Each structure stands twice: as C-alpha cells, then as structure tokens.
Amino acid sequence: MTKDELATIVDLAVGNWSPGMTAPEKLKMLKTWHHFLGDLDGPVLLLTVERSAMTDKFMPRPGELRAKVLAPDVPTAEEAWQQAAAALDAARYGIPTPDLHPLVAETIRENKLGGIHELSFKPLYETRRLAHLESLAP
C-alpha cells in the first residue's frame, strides 16, 4: 500500500472516530498504522475501515483491522452447516442452489465431503454434519 493510500485511510478513520485529533497526533497515528498495516492491500484495508465505520462505536486498533483483512468474514460452524444443508436440499429437490459462502462452496466443490451428491445420500445426518464441520476447521 502506498503512503497516500494509507493517509486517505487514516483521514477517514480520524474523521469518523476522532475528529478533534491534532495534527501531531494524526502524524503519530499515520506512522503507527504504517508500521503495522503498511504491507496490506490498500483498497482492501480501505473497505475494511469503511465497514468498521458503519458498525464500530470505537476506532479499531491496527491489530483488529489486520485480523479483519487477513481473515475476512468466515462463517461460524453452524452457519456453514446451514448453508451446506440448504445446498443439499437444493440438490435433492431440484430447486435453485442458495448463495453459499465461498468457503462452504469450495468445501463441497472440492469433494472434501465427497461432493454434493455423495453428501446428500449418506445415511446419517449427524455424520454429514460432523464431516462438514471438521473440513472447515483450520
């Protein structure tokens, strides 16, 4: 990320969470954020700060932003299973497949569970559920 991109991001953060910040404080923040976030992709970090501005009451720390950029929007195990179950129903009944989180879709597509058809014909519902959850574990 360029220094200009980071300066824009810091300006956005300061304007949203700390509009009364002095110039020396802002410069210190810019240096700190450059140290911790300078290796990240600028547009992705900008989007992350924009999303945080819409939901977070307080300014996120650099570590929080870094974690959001590097591990974006991963569904919980229950959410992932609900999506997989909806895809199973779609395959069984010939209805349109619902939108799936990319990780859930990849898990099914890469046959980590034997593919959607194999998954839909296994005899035990809980066996399928546990296999799916284990495949999503880091």
C-alpha positions in Angstrom: 0.0 0.0 0.0 1.3 3.5 -0.8 1.7 6.2 1.8 -1.0 8.2 0.0 -3.5 5.3 0.3 -2.7 5.0 4.0 -3.0 8.7 4.5 -6.5 8.6 3.0 -7.5 5.7 5.2 -6.2 7.5 8.3 -8.1 10.6 7.3 -11.3 8.6 7.1 -10.7 6.9 10.4 -9.9 10.2 12.2 -12.9 11.9 10.6 -15.2 9.2 11.7 -13.9 8.4 15.2 -11.6 11.3 16.4 -12.5 14.5 14.5 -10.8 16.6 17.2 -7.4 14.9 16.8 -4.5 17.3 16.5 -2.0 17.2 13.6 0.9 15.8 15.7 -1.4 13.0 17.0 -2.6 12.3 13.5 1.0 12.0 12.2 1.8 9.6 15.1 -1.2 7.5 14.1 -0.1 7.5 10.5 3.3 6.3 11.5 1.9 3.6 13.8 -0.6 2.4 11.2 2.1 2.3 8.5 4.3 0.2 10.8 1.5 -2.3 11.5 -0.6 -2.2 8.3 1.7 -0.9 5.6 2.2 -4.3 4.0 -1.6 -4.9 3.4 -3.5 -4.2 0.2 -4.7 -0.6 0.3 -8.2 -1.0 -1.3 -8.9 -4.0 1.0 -7.9 -2.1 4.1 -10.0 0.9 3.0 -13.0 -1.3 2.5 -12.4 -2.8 6.0 -12.2 0.7 7.6 -15.3 1.8 5.8 -17.2 -1.3 7.0 -15.9 -0.7 10.6 -17.0 2.9 10.4 -20.6 1.7 9.7 -20.7 -0.7 12.7 -18.0 0.0 15.3 -18.5 2.6 18.0 -14.8 3.0 18.7 -11.8 3.2 16.4 -10.4 -0.2 15.7 -6.8 -0.9 16.7 -4.3 -1.8 13.9 -4.3 -5.5 15.0 -8.1 -5.6 14.8 -8.0 -4.2 11.3 -5.2 -6.6 10.3 -7.2 -9.6 11.5 -10.3 -8.5 9.6 -8.3 -8.0 6.4 -6.4 -11.3 6.7 -9.4 -13.4 7.9 -12.4 -11.9 6.3 -16.0 -12.9 7.1 -15.6 -16.6 7.9 -19.0 -18.3 8.7 -19.4 -20.0 12.1 -19.7 -23.8 12.0 -23.4 -23.6 12.4 -23.8 -21.0 9.6 -21.6 -23.2 7.3 -23.7 -26.3 8.1 -27.0 -24.4 7.4 -25.7 -23.3 4.0 -24.5 -26.8 3.2 -27.9 -28.3 4.3 -29.7 -25.8 2.1 -27.4 -26.9 -0.8 -28.3 -30.5 -0.1 -32.0 -29.7 -0.2 -31.5 -27.9 -3.5 -29.7 -30.9 -4.9 -32.3 -33.4 -3.7 -35.3 -31.5 -4.8 -34.0 -29.8 -8.0 -34.5 -26.3 -6.7 -32.1 -23.4 -7.3 -29.0 -23.6 -5.0 -28.9 -20.8 -2.5 -26.0 -18.4 -2.3 -23.1 -20.1 -0.5 -20.2 -18.6 1.3 -17.1 -19.2 -0.8 -15.5 -21.5 1.8 -18.7 -23.6 2.0 -18.9 -23.8 -1.8 -15.2 -24.7 -2.0 -15.6 -27.4 0.6 -18.5 -29.0 -1.3 -17.0 -28.5 -4.8 -13.6 -29.9 -3.9 -15.1 -33.1 -2.8 -13.8 -32.7 0.7 -17.1 -34.4 1.7 -17.5 -36.5 -1.4 -19.3 -33.8 -3.4 -22.9 -32.6 -3.0 -24.5 -35.9 -4.3 -22.4 -38.1 -2.0 -23.1 -35.8 0.9 -26.8 -35.9 0.2 -27.1 -39.7 0.2 -25.1 -40.6 3.3 -27.4 -42.3 5.7 -26.8 -40.3 8.9 -27.5 -36.6 9.1 -25.1 -36.1 12.0 -22.3 -37.9 10.3 -22.6 -35.5 7.3 -22.8 -32.5 9.7 -19.6 -33.5 11.6 -17.7 -34.2 8.5 -18.6 -30.8 7.1 -17.6 -29.0 10.3 -14.3 -30.9 10.5 -13.5 -30.0 6.9 -13.9 -26.2 7.7 -11.7 -26.4 10.8 -8.4 -24.5 10.4 
